[in-house]
Amino acid sequence: MMVRICVTVLVAITSLTVVHAYSILKKGMMISRRNVFASSASVAAAGFSSSLLIDLSSIAPANAADDVASSSPTTPTLNNYKDEACKFSIDVPSDWIKNENTLPDRRKIDIYFKPDSDQKTLMFIAYTPVRSDFTTLGSFGSVDEVGQSTILPKSDLMGKDGVDATMLSAVAKKQAYFFDYVQTVPSQPKTHFQTIFSLAVEANGGKGNVLVTITVQAPEADYDSMKPLFTKILDSYKTS
């Protein structure tokens, strides 16, 4: 029987998506970030997030249940994934189940499920095209500003009461922003996330800039056992 997944992944994806609206130029004036996010929350809910406002079992591999029984408790082998178009590489667990999804507005998300986790421990890579004048991560704000505006105010962005997030660390390194945070969603177990924000300039053969977000997540109760693997994955991140 397919495992039902609620909104934990969706909440994270929503916040990652809204970041592309972080700074907007209008008539030569910079709109305040507070106003941008107040007005863009409904847009995000109707955009990328609405496309993912589904039970993730519908995009989970059909053999996920079989993989629960066959999975091994040992640390998985890591394969190096290289994205030539967006100019980065990162290690991915070899036995995690991959599912690729492309949305109508050209946004894309690749999800890797840990086989024995009821699809609650996973990794995803999301690609969001952004305007050409967003040429550096600084165009979206500092690492602290982006974290405050896209990760912490979950209830405001989702229009859902009781969604709470706590930032544990926010660091700029490797030409990217690295976030470590925990999040609570009503009726769901507390979840621990680690996310990389990066900007691929002139990606896809110079066709435009792309915001790349890479996230690993696990229930907080399982995080200590997953932390060594998550650390290896995130430490392997490189840009070219």
C-alpha positions, 0 to 999 in steps of 0.5 A: 500500500502506498505511503501517504505523505503530508505537507512537510516537503511541500512547506519546504518547497514553498519557502524555497520557491518564494525566494526568487521573489525576494527582491523586485525592481519596479519603476526604478525603486526597490520594493520592501522585502516585507511587502514583496513576501506579503504579496507573493505568498498567495502567488507562491501558493497558487504556483509551484506549491499548488503543483505539489499540493498532492500526496507525494505517494502519487509521484513515489516509485511504485516499488517503494513498499518492496524496497522497504523489505530489501533495504540494508541498514548499512550506510549506502554508497554515494554516487557523484551526480553532476549537473553540467547545465547548472554547473554543480555536483553533489553526492547522492545515495546510490540506493535511494529511489529517484523520481523526476518531475517537471512542472508546466512553468519550467520548474523542476524537482528531483526527489530521492527517497530513502527506501526504508523510511516511509518516504519521510527521509529524502533528498530533493533538488529543485530548479527555479528559473529566475530573472536575468538581473538576479546575477548573484545570491546577494541579489536575493539578500544576505544569508540571514535575510533569505533565511528569515524571509523564506524558511522561518515564517512558514505559517504566513507563507503557507496560510496554515496555522501552527507551522513553526520553524527554528533556524539552527545555522545559516552560513554562506560558503562555497558560493552558496547559502547553507541552512540547518533548521527544524520545522513542525507542522500540525499532525506531523512529526518534527522534521530536520532539514538541511538546505543549500541555496545556489544560483546557476548563472547562464544555465542551460547553455546560457538560456537563463539563470536558475535558483538551485535548492538542494535539501536533505530531510528526516524526522527529528527522531531519526536525524542523529542516525542520518546526520553523518550521511547528510554531512557527507552529502552536503560536504560533497557539494561543488560548483564548476 
